[in-house]
Amino acid sequence: MSARQQDPLLSTIRMTYDKNDNVELETDSDRFREPEKKSIWEKIADGFKTANDMRKGFRKGVAEALFSTVEGIWNTVTHPVKTAKGIVYAILSIRT
């Protein structure tokens, strides 16, 4: 089996020669295309979108941290014996 039969990408590559016998490769594959250049306005819009995503992520993280803190305080108040045992275990495990 030839390399062209194994890799369909190789079958899309075409070689062309100009007047000075310089070789140019052409392909239909998106893998070799240059990314489209964005205008300044598209870059600014992308920046605002990224900032908005960061704001949403920050708010979500703060909400999760606040919920976890309240949950931990609740468990400490409602299970004082388990809390005391956990504290003693943590202190004793530091020494060993």
N, C-alpha and C positions, 0 to 999 in steps of 0.2 A: 504494500500500500504506500503510495507516495505521500509526501508532506502536504501537497495540495488536497488530497482526498481526506487526510486526517483532520486538517484544520480548515474550516470553511472560510476563515478570515483571509488565508493566503490566496484563495481563489478570487477574491474581490480586488486584489492589488493589480494595477496595470502599469506597465513601464512604457514611457514615451521618450522619444529622442528629439532634441531640437536640432537646429542647423549645425551647431558646433559639436554634435554627438554627446551632449550632456544628457544624462539620464534623469528623468523625473518620474517619481512614483505617485500614482493616483489611487485612491481607494474610496469605497463607499462606506467604509466602517466609521462609526461614530468615535471609536477609540482613538483614531488618529486626527480628528478634527480639533481645531483650536476652539476653546470656549468662546461663546459670543461675548463681546465687550458690552458692558452696561454703561448707560448714560449716567451722568452725575445724579440725576433725579432718581433713577432706579437704585443707585447706591445709597442715597439718603433714605429712601423708603425702606431699604433693607436694614439700615441702621436703626430706624425707628421700630421696625418689627423686632429686631434683636433686643432692643431696650425694653420693649413691651413684654417679650418673653421672659427677660430677666426679672422684670417687676413682678410678673405672675409667679415665677418660681420662688422669688424671695418671700412673697406673701404666703405662698403655700408652705414653705419651710418654717416660717415664723408660726403659722397656725398649728403645724404638726408639733413643733417644739413646745408651744404653750399647752396643747392638749396632753402631751406626754408628761409635762411637769405637773399639771393638775392630777393626772392619773397616778403619778408616783406619790404625790402628797396624799391622795385618797387612800392608796394602798398602805402607806405608812400609818395613817390615822386608824384605819379599820383593822389592821393586822399588826398590833404593836409587838406581840411576841415573836412573830416571824421577822420583823424588822430588827429587833434586838439580837436574835440569833444570827441574822445575816451580818450585822455589824461586828459581832464577836468573831465570827468565822473569817471575815475580811481582815481583821486586826491580827488574828492568829496566823493566817496564811502569809502575812507579810514577813513574819519572823522566820519562817522555815524556808 
